[in-house]
Each structure stands twice: as C-alpha cells, then as structure tokens.
Amino acid sequence: MFSAAENHLETRLVHEGTLRSELGETSETLYLTQGFTYESAESAEARFLNEEPGYSYSRFSNPTVAMFEERMAGLEGAEAARATASGMAAVTAALMGQVRAGDHVVAARALFGSCRWVVEDLLPQFGVPCTLVDGPNLAEWRQAVRPETRTFFLESPANPTLEVIDIAGVARIAHEAGATLIVDNVFATPLFQRPLALGADCVVYSATKHIDGQGRCLGGVILASQDFIETKVQQFLRMTGPTLSPFNAWVLLKGLETLPLRVERQTRTASALAEALHDHAKLARLTYPGRADHPQAELIARQMSGPSTMLALDLAGGKEAAFRFMNALRIVKISNNLGDAKSLVTHPATTTHQRFAPELRAQMGISEGLVRLSVGLEHPDDLLRDLARALDAA
Ligand SMILES: Cc1ncc(COP(=O)(O)O)c(C=O)c1O
C-alpha cells in the first residue's frame, strides 16, 4: 500500500491515488465509461442514497477522474479536490457554488479575461454584484467589503502582467468579513505557491496549462477542505455537469508524473532568458517574478518558493513592435495557451483581453506593447537566439 506521508512530492506525483485493478496494470486504468451497472435494484437504490460505496454515473464521479483528484489533493495539501472540464469550469463552479442573489463578491481587477467576465458580467446577471479592486492594495480589499460580501477572488501572479498579491493579507481581510478567498494559482503552479497554507479557502487551476503542459487537453480542478467541497461545490458540479472526461483525466495523470521536471526546467530557462534580455533596447520593461527588480520582489520571496515559467515583455514600440517581434519568431509559437512544452507568445491586448476598452486594459497594466512569453522545454540557447533575433527585428 503506497504511503503518501513518507514520500517526497516527486514520488507522490507518480503513485498517489492510483487505483490498480486485479490485473495489476502499470499505468493507471482509463475507465472510459459514462456509467456503471448495479447487481440489483436494491444496490442501485443504496448507491443513490450514498449508503453503498461505488460509482454510478461519470457525471458524478469516475475512477480515473478520482485518481486525478486524489493526486491533485495530495500535491496541493488539500483535503478534497473536484476535477472539471476546463479551468473556466473550475473558476465558475467555485464562485457560483457559493453565492446566492443578494450576495456580493470582491475580485482583483487584473484577471484573465474570461475570469473577469464571470465576476463582472455573469454573476451580476444573477443578482450578485462584484467590486473590482487593485489587488496589491490591501486597503482597497478592506474598503470594498459589504455586510453581504460572500467571497473574494484573485489570481497571483496575474495573467498576463505577473502582478503579485499578498494572499495571506487578503485572506485575513476576507475572514474578518466572514467571506472566503478563492485563488487561481495557474501562473504559480502548485510547485511554487501554496494558497491554502497562506490562508485561502479554495484553489482553482486550469489543468490545461502546466499540469497537462503538452498541449493535449483541457481540464480544471477545485481544491479545498472537505467541508467546502461538500457544501459549496459538489452539488453544483453534480447537477450542472461541467465534468472532466475520464480520457482527459488520464492524460492529466500522465502530466502530473512529469510536472516537477518540466516546471523546474522551464523556470530555469525563463530565469536565464529574463537575465539575458532585461536590458534589451527594444524593451520598455521586462517583468519576471524571479528578478530583484520585480515591483513585489519582497512579497514574492515571502509567498512563493519559486518564480515562474512566464515573462511579460513590454515592447517600447507598442503594438506594431509587438507584432513585428512575434512574427519574426521561428521557434517560439504564437498561441493563447501557456505552461506548455512549446514556448508560446501571446499579445493580450488583441486576444485574451481584446474585449476591454483601452482605458480598462491600461488600468489592468496591459499596454499595447505587452507580450506574454510562456517558456517551454526547448534548449535555452536556441530560445535566446530566437527571442534576441526577433527583438532586434521589432
Ligand atoms: C489564470 C487563468 N485562469 C483560468 C484560465 C482558464 O482555463 P481553461 O482555458 O482551461 O478554461 C486561464 C486560461 O488561460 C488562465 O490563464
């Protein structure tokens, strides 16, 4: 019997949660079935009453998905995890499962575009207004609280600006207000930041990013205490059905086996690229959480155990220069994904954050020249050559 308690993270990411069948297969079994049969009508009744253990329907639970959930819970140090079809399904369920009409939400202003749509457009449609605040400014979180505030939501480091928020500070304000805190930890990865240990009540991931990390499938996951999952998330997921496919859960289990190897290597390369490129003449600014000139370097040292696979490059020549740079790249690909084995660049102002008016983008720190770089597994020298040549051409 595998003991998570006595093993290191790398070992647990290969073994934890494995449900081996009587055939003794090496790789986790892919239970590609939408449902399960029962020995008798009595057994079906007992299964639905939760009086008998076992699976009934893959919208509710599935053994391959359960293996992924258990491995993720072990990685995050969470009591419970629920997988979802995508990162956005995880964000939406974590928020919608908690609020009722008349409640109020506070969220950081600098969010991934779809996350911001959920808090700014979707929740108000159901009578749940949202106040957006400047995430690093704790006084703004405190001022935004109302008696009916139910939950806080933030990303740190934020997509795409790499702005960092004091998670422990925001958690304290949330708890004083009787609210919960949800943290989208996609950019930090579970390896470099532990929001639950910092006081957050719930962590969400797009597993599409570093957890798969090889461009194969979408997925998401919600991690929290058993009570949080049971009282706020479980029923919402079971009844509305944003379920992770067993096939994708199997792919994500394979991704977890190599997550530390990939993220550590990608981060080493990202750090080297940040050092080599930070004073390039075509850049107005290079932001990287591992550099001493990051505006929140002191908070990063306190809150994170490693920097990031992501860089933000602000081209001095605006959109035209950013496009020239991106079009001149030969190895690095243009994409809106991140956390992948392939290095990828994104121009947020014209893609992920296109729907925002220029003033709103400016408030979020997204300039016309900003290019988000997700560093992959290519050789660092090849990436540096590609990026430096394309910057020269910008
Ligand atoms: C910070 C953040 N949260 C959530 C998501 C949504 O994830 P998915 O595309 O898996 O729905 C993304 C996707 O880019 C993201 O960057």
The ligand as a Gaussian input file, in Angstrom:
#p B3LYP/6-31G(d) Opt

LIG

0 1
 C       -5.222000      32.433000     -14.951000
 C       -6.157000      31.584000     -15.757000
 N       -7.279000      31.098000     -15.185000
 C       -8.138000      30.339000     -15.879000
 C       -7.927000      30.035000     -17.208000
 C       -8.934000      29.223000     -17.957000
 O       -8.503000      27.935000     -18.219000
 P       -9.136000      26.993000     -19.363000
 O       -8.678000      27.561000     -20.665000
 O       -8.611000      25.631000     -19.052000
 O      -10.612000      27.083000     -19.225000
 C       -6.776000      30.506000     -17.839000
 C       -6.538000      30.218000     -19.262000
 O       -5.705000      30.804000     -19.902000
 C       -5.866000      31.288000     -17.091000
 O       -4.738000      31.771000     -17.640000

